[in-house]
Amino acid sequence: MKSYLRIGGAVVILAALALSAVLMLPPYLRNMEFQRRLEQLVQQADAATQPAEVVRIQALNAAAELGLPVRSGQVTVERAGGRYRIRVLYVRRMDLFLYTVDLHFRSSAGE
């Protein structure tokens, strides 16, 4: 009888872990898309001639389109050798049943 309880408990724990992983997948996928958009932004031909503030606003707009919680102060834009380098650090809070997780994302392009 004890072995059935152990197996049942293990199944419940594995199911909870799998469900948590599935719930945390969308923020990671959105971050991957945001990373791709930052790379495109840096590689655009006219990006090197635009002011840094315009590039920052374009990065913020890309984050807003994806529903990411990115504020202006979290976006760093630097010019390096005729190209821009963009770094974005943001936190996404996830409420999972009885536990809250802060997912820290560091997206960058042009490095």
C-alpha positions as CSV (number, residue, x, y, z in Angstrom):
1,M,0.0,0.0,0.0
2,K,2.9,2.4,0.8
3,S,4.4,1.9,-2.7
4,Y,1.1,3.1,-4.3
5,L,1.2,6.2,-2.1
6,R,4.8,6.9,-3.1
7,I,4.0,6.4,-6.8
8,G,0.9,8.6,-6.5
9,G,2.8,11.3,-4.7
10,A,5.6,11.2,-7.4
11,V,3.0,11.4,-10.1
12,V,1.4,14.5,-8.5
13,I,4.8,16.2,-8.1
14,L,5.8,15.5,-11.7
15,A,2.4,16.7,-12.9
16,A,2.8,19.9,-10.9
17,L,6.3,20.4,-12.3
18,A,5.1,19.8,-15.9
19,L,2.2,22.2,-15.5
20,S,4.6,24.9,-14.0
21,A,6.9,24.4,-17.0
22,V,4.0,24.8,-19.4
23,L,2.8,28.0,-17.6
24,M,6.3,29.5,-17.8
25,L,6.9,28.7,-21.4
26,P,5.0,31.8,-23.0
27,P,7.2,34.4,-21.3
28,Y,10.3,32.6,-22.6
29,L,8.9,32.4,-26.1
30,R,8.0,36.2,-26.0
31,N,11.5,36.9,-24.8
32,M,12.9,35.0,-27.8
33,E,10.7,37.0,-30.2
34,F,11.8,40.2,-28.5
35,Q,15.5,39.2,-28.9
36,R,14.9,38.5,-32.6
37,R,13.3,42.0,-33.0
38,L,16.2,43.7,-31.2
39,E,18.6,41.9,-33.6
40,Q,16.5,43.1,-36.6
41,L,16.5,46.6,-35.2
42,V,20.3,46.7,-34.8
43,Q,20.8,45.3,-38.3
44,Q,18.5,47.8,-40.1
45,A,20.5,49.9,-42.5
46,D,19.1,53.2,-41.2
47,A,19.5,52.3,-37.5
48,A,23.1,53.4,-37.5
49,T,22.1,56.9,-38.6
50,Q,19.3,57.4,-36.1
51,P,19.7,59.0,-32.7
52,A,20.0,56.7,-29.8
53,E,16.7,57.9,-28.4
54,V,14.8,56.8,-31.5
55,V,16.4,53.4,-31.3
56,R,15.4,53.2,-27.6
57,I,11.8,54.1,-28.5
58,Q,11.7,51.4,-31.2
59,A,12.9,48.8,-28.7
60,L,10.3,50.0,-26.2
61,N,7.6,49.7,-28.9
62,A,8.7,46.2,-29.8
63,A,8.4,45.2,-26.1
64,A,5.0,46.8,-25.8
65,E,3.7,45.0,-28.9
66,L,4.7,41.7,-27.2
67,G,3.2,42.7,-23.9
68,L,6.5,42.7,-22.1
69,P,6.9,44.8,-18.9
70,V,9.8,46.9,-20.1
71,R,10.2,50.5,-19.0
72,S,12.4,53.2,-20.6
73,G,15.0,53.0,-17.8
74,Q,15.5,49.3,-18.5
75,V,16.7,49.9,-22.0
76,T,20.4,50.8,-22.6
77,V,21.4,52.0,-26.1
78,E,25.1,52.6,-26.9
79,R,26.8,53.3,-30.2
80,A,29.8,51.1,-30.8
81,G,31.8,51.3,-34.0
82,G,29.0,52.6,-36.2
83,R,26.5,50.2,-34.8
84,Y,24.2,50.3,-31.9
85,R,24.3,47.9,-28.9
86,I,21.0,47.4,-27.1
87,R,20.7,45.9,-23.7
88,V,17.4,45.3,-21.9
89,L,16.9,43.9,-18.4
90,Y,13.4,43.3,-17.2
91,V,11.6,41.1,-14.7
92,R,8.4,39.1,-15.3
93,R,6.5,38.0,-12.2
94,M,4.7,34.6,-12.5
95,D,2.1,33.5,-10.0
96,L,2.1,29.7,-9.9
97,F,-0.5,28.2,-7.6
98,L,1.1,28.6,-4.2
99,Y,4.5,30.0,-5.4
100,T,5.5,33.3,-7.1
101,V,8.5,33.3,-9.4
102,D,10.4,36.4,-10.7
103,L,11.8,35.6,-14.2
104,H,14.8,37.8,-15.0
105,F,15.4,38.4,-18.7
106,R,18.5,39.9,-20.2
107,S,18.0,40.6,-23.9
108,S,20.7,42.2,-26.0
109,A,21.7,42.9,-29.6
110,G,24.7,44.2,-31.5
111,E,27.3,42.6,-29.2
